[in-house]
Amino acid sequence: MARLLIVHHSPSPNLQAILAAVVAGANHDDIEGVDVVVREALSATVDDVLAADGYVIGTSANIGYISGAVKHFFDVTFDRASQETQKRPFSYWVHGRSDTSGAERAMESITTGLGWAKVSEPLCFLGEPDDDHLAQAHDLGATVAASLMS
């Protein structure tokens, strides 16, 4: 069975709503043979990354950058992951109050360095998530999970 790892930092109700939509999409009834594992960024380990076949990363945009928790996740997993997980499918979401551009650049830079293969356009937006944002988050989770079906 393939494994999708969803790593997130979701300290606010808005981020929790986005996470719930991504997880619901990844667990959609039409997706078979994919085990969805959800880890908070400060709890995710390199073993989690190595055991996964694909990834969805979720972060807030804080002071123009990814959250400290997601940065920590990449700091502790990058060296081994970059050697052993290249070309694995992924996508991400970034949510912010005023600007997500720095966080988006960081996610692009880090995941390019990892050699991961983006299979869904990232979801990046500002403000309270509306129904359209949550539908896009659902689709993001479903798309990455579906890419793992054999």
Secondary structure, DSSP 8 states (H G I E B T S, - for coil): -EEEEEEE---SHHHHHHHHHHHHHHT-TT--SEEEEEEETTT--HHHHHH-SEEEEEEEEETTEE-HHHHHHHHHHHHHHHHH-TT-EEEEEEEESS--HHHHHHHHHHHHHHT-EE-S--EEEESS--HHHHHHHHHHHHHHHHTT--
